[in-house]
Amino acid sequence: MASVVMDQIMSDIKEAMKAKNSEALLALRTLHAAIKDQTVNAGIDVTDEIVASVVNKAIKQRQDAIEQFTTAARQDLIDVEQMQIDLFRKYQPQQLTQAEIEVLVKQCIAESGVSTKKEMGKVMALLMPKVKGRSDGKLVNQVVQSLLT
């Protein structure tokens, strides 16, 4: 099955080449290489789900780098990482809002019958397949913890 997102990335690489936007081109080529490494090089077909997973991982890596660069007071590097995050976000599936996550968490809590933080793993096991790729894991964890107090 072909990936619509991968086709869009390839199209955007061509556009960045035509526009001579070297920063965007480097970021897109890096993302494309990471996707190919996870799919073609591993003998797996490229799917939108795999592409979304790689994009989410790339965004998380850049967010972690921003934290490190903030500590080191390197605004120049923070700006580059933030540009890449903004560029990659358009390849992510629509992200859930905190309110949408709370609704899903409440459903999973009701479904599992859990009432304490000690049993949080049961809720997370039910919840994560529903939010995978559509929400930040830290935010999901915070919402679950706040609703299990």
C-alpha positions as a Markdown table, in Angstrom:
| # | Residue | x | y | z |
|---|---|---|---|---|
| 1 | Met | 0.0 | 0.0 | 0.0 |
| 2 | Ala | 1.4 | 3.4 | -1.0 |
| 3 | Ser | 1.7 | 6.2 | 1.4 |
| 4 | Val | 0.0 | 9.5 | 0.6 |
| 5 | Val | 2.1 | 11.2 | 3.2 |
| 6 | Met | 5.3 | 9.8 | 1.7 |
| 7 | Asp | 4.2 | 11.1 | -1.7 |
| 8 | Gln | 3.6 | 14.6 | -0.2 |
| 9 | Ile | 7.1 | 14.5 | 1.4 |
| 10 | Met | 8.7 | 13.7 | -2.0 |
| 11 | Ser | 6.7 | 16.5 | -3.6 |
| 12 | Asp | 7.8 | 18.9 | -0.9 |
| 13 | Ile | 11.5 | 17.8 | -1.4 |
| 14 | Lys | 11.2 | 18.8 | -5.1 |
| 15 | Glu | 9.6 | 22.1 | -4.1 |
| 16 | Ala | 12.4 | 22.9 | -1.6 |
| 17 | Met | 14.9 | 22.1 | -4.3 |
| 18 | Lys | 13.3 | 24.4 | -6.8 |
| 19 | Ala | 13.0 | 27.2 | -4.1 |
| 20 | Lys | 16.6 | 26.6 | -3.1 |
| 21 | Asn | 15.5 | 26.3 | 0.5 |
| 22 | Ser | 18.5 | 24.4 | 1.8 |
| 23 | Glu | 17.3 | 24.1 | 5.4 |
| 24 | Ala | 14.0 | 22.7 | 4.5 |
| 25 | Leu | 15.6 | 20.4 | 1.9 |
| 26 | Leu | 18.0 | 19.0 | 4.4 |
| 27 | Ala | 15.3 | 18.4 | 7.0 |
| 28 | Leu | 13.0 | 16.7 | 4.5 |
| 29 | Arg | 15.7 | 14.5 | 3.1 |
| 30 | Thr | 16.6 | 13.5 | 6.7 |
| 31 | Leu | 13.0 | 12.6 | 7.3 |
| 32 | His | 12.8 | 10.7 | 4.0 |
| 33 | Ala | 15.9 | 8.8 | 4.8 |
| 34 | Ala | 14.5 | 7.8 | 8.3 |
| 35 | Ile | 11.3 | 6.6 | 6.7 |
| 36 | Lys | 13.2 | 4.6 | 4.1 |
| 37 | Asp | 15.3 | 3.1 | 6.8 |
| 38 | Gln | 12.2 | 1.9 | 8.7 |
| 39 | Thr | 10.4 | 0.6 | 5.6 |
| 40 | Val | 12.2 | -0.1 | 2.3 |
| 41 | Asn | 15.6 | -1.0 | 3.9 |
| 42 | Ala | 13.7 | -3.3 | 6.4 |
| 43 | Gly | 11.7 | -5.0 | 3.6 |
| 44 | Ile | 8.4 | -3.5 | 4.7 |
| 45 | Asp | 5.9 | -1.6 | 2.6 |
| 46 | Val | 5.6 | 2.1 | 3.2 |
| 47 | Thr | 2.3 | 2.9 | 4.9 |
| 48 | Asp | 0.9 | 6.1 | 6.3 |
| 49 | Glu | 0.9 | 4.5 | 9.8 |
| 50 | Ile | 4.7 | 3.8 | 9.6 |
| 51 | Val | 5.3 | 7.3 | 8.2 |
| 52 | Ala | 3.3 | 8.9 | 11.0 |
| 53 | Ser | 5.3 | 6.9 | 13.5 |
| 54 | Val | 8.7 | 8.0 | 12.0 |
| 55 | Val | 7.4 | 11.7 | 11.9 |
| 56 | Asn | 6.3 | 11.5 | 15.5 |
| 57 | Lys | 9.7 | 10.1 | 16.5 |
| 58 | Ala | 11.5 | 12.8 | 14.5 |
| 59 | Ile | 9.5 | 15.6 | 16.2 |
| 60 | Lys | 10.1 | 14.1 | 19.6 |
| 61 | Gln | 13.9 | 14.0 | 18.9 |
| 62 | Arg | 13.8 | 17.6 | 18.0 |
| 63 | Gln | 11.8 | 18.6 | 21.0 |
| 64 | Asp | 14.4 | 16.8 | 23.2 |
| 65 | Ala | 17.2 | 18.7 | 21.3 |
| 66 | Ile | 15.4 | 22.0 | 22.0 |
| 67 | Glu | 15.4 | 21.2 | 25.7 |
| 68 | Gln | 19.2 | 20.6 | 25.6 |
| 69 | Phe | 19.9 | 23.7 | 23.5 |
| 70 | Thr | 17.7 | 25.8 | 25.9 |
| 71 | Thr | 19.9 | 24.7 | 28.8 |
| 72 | Ala | 23.0 | 25.6 | 26.8 |
| 73 | Ala | 21.4 | 29.0 | 25.7 |
| 74 | Arg | 21.9 | 28.2 | 22.0 |
| 75 | Gln | 19.0 | 30.1 | 20.4 |
| 76 | Asp | 20.5 | 29.6 | 16.9 |
| 77 | Leu | 20.2 | 25.8 | 17.2 |
| 78 | Ile | 16.7 | 26.1 | 18.9 |
| 79 | Asp | 15.5 | 28.1 | 15.9 |
| 80 | Val | 16.7 | 25.4 | 13.5 |
| 81 | Glu | 15.1 | 22.5 | 15.5 |
| 82 | Gln | 11.8 | 24.5 | 15.8 |
| 83 | Met | 11.7 | 25.1 | 12.1 |
| 84 | Gln | 12.1 | 21.4 | 11.5 |
| 85 | Ile | 9.3 | 20.6 | 14.0 |
| 86 | Asp | 7.0 | 23.1 | 12.3 |
| 87 | Leu | 7.9 | 21.6 | 8.9 |
| 88 | Phe | 7.3 | 18.0 | 10.1 |
| 89 | Arg | 4.0 | 18.7 | 11.8 |
| 90 | Lys | 2.1 | 18.9 | 8.5 |
| 91 | Tyr | 2.9 | 15.2 | 8.0 |
| 92 | Gln | 1.4 | 14.2 | 11.3 |
| 93 | Pro | -2.1 | 12.9 | 11.7 |
| 94 | Gln | -4.5 | 15.5 | 13.2 |
| 95 | Gln | -3.5 | 15.7 | 16.9 |
| 96 | Leu | -6.1 | 15.2 | 19.6 |
| 97 | Thr | -6.9 | 18.1 | 21.9 |
| 98 | Gln | -6.6 | 17.8 | 25.7 |
| 99 | Ala | -10.4 | 17.7 | 25.9 |
| 100 | Glu | -10.6 | 14.9 | 23.4 |
| 101 | Ile | -7.9 | 13.0 | 25.3 |
| 102 | Glu | -9.8 | 13.4 | 28.6 |
| 103 | Val | -13.0 | 12.0 | 27.0 |
| 104 | Leu | -11.0 | 8.9 | 25.8 |
| 105 | Val | -9.3 | 8.5 | 29.2 |
| 106 | Lys | -12.7 | 8.7 | 31.0 |
| 107 | Gln | -14.0 | 6.0 | 28.7 |
| 108 | Cys | -11.0 | 3.7 | 29.3 |
| 109 | Ile | -11.2 | 4.3 | 33.1 |
| 110 | Ala | -14.9 | 3.3 | 33.0 |
| 111 | Glu | -14.2 | 0.3 | 30.8 |
| 112 | Ser | -11.3 | -1.0 | 33.0 |
| 113 | Gly | -13.0 | -0.2 | 36.3 |
| 114 | Val | -9.7 | 1.3 | 37.6 |
| 115 | Ser | -9.9 | 3.9 | 40.4 |
| 116 | Thr | -6.3 | 4.3 | 41.7 |
| 117 | Lys | -3.0 | 5.4 | 40.2 |
| 118 | Lys | -1.5 | 2.0 | 41.1 |
| 119 | Glu | -3.7 | 0.5 | 38.3 |
| 120 | Met | -2.8 | 3.2 | 35.8 |
| 121 | Gly | -1.2 | 0.6 | 33.5 |
| 122 | Lys | -4.5 | -1.0 | 32.7 |
| 123 | Val | -5.9 | 2.3 | 31.6 |
| 124 | Met | -2.8 | 3.1 | 29.5 |
| 125 | Ala | -3.0 | -0.4 | 27.8 |
| 126 | Leu | -6.6 | 0.4 | 26.7 |
| 127 | Leu | -5.9 | 4.0 | 25.8 |
| 128 | Met | -2.6 | 3.9 | 23.9 |
| 129 | Pro | -3.9 | 2.1 | 20.8 |
| 130 | Lys | -6.7 | 4.8 | 20.5 |
| 131 | Val | -4.3 | 7.7 | 20.7 |
| 132 | Lys | -1.2 | 6.3 | 19.1 |
| 133 | Gly | 0.3 | 8.8 | 16.7 |
| 134 | Arg | -2.4 | 11.3 | 17.5 |
| 135 | Ser | -1.1 | 12.6 | 20.8 |
| 136 | Asp | 2.0 | 13.2 | 22.8 |
| 137 | Gly | 2.6 | 10.4 | 25.3 |
| 138 | Lys | 3.5 | 12.8 | 28.1 |
| 139 | Leu | 0.2 | 14.7 | 27.8 |
| 140 | Val | -1.7 | 11.4 | 27.8 |
| 141 | Asn | 0.1 | 10.3 | 30.9 |
| 142 | Gln | -0.6 | 13.6 | 32.7 |
| 143 | Val | -4.3 | 13.4 | 31.9 |
| 144 | Val | -4.6 | 9.8 | 33.1 |
| 145 | Gln | -2.8 | 10.7 | 36.3 |
| 146 | Ser | -4.9 | 13.8 | 36.9 |
| 147 | Leu | -8.2 | 11.8 | 36.4 |
| 148 | Leu | -7.0 | 8.9 | 38.7 |
| 149 | Thr | -6.4 | 11.0 | 41.8 |
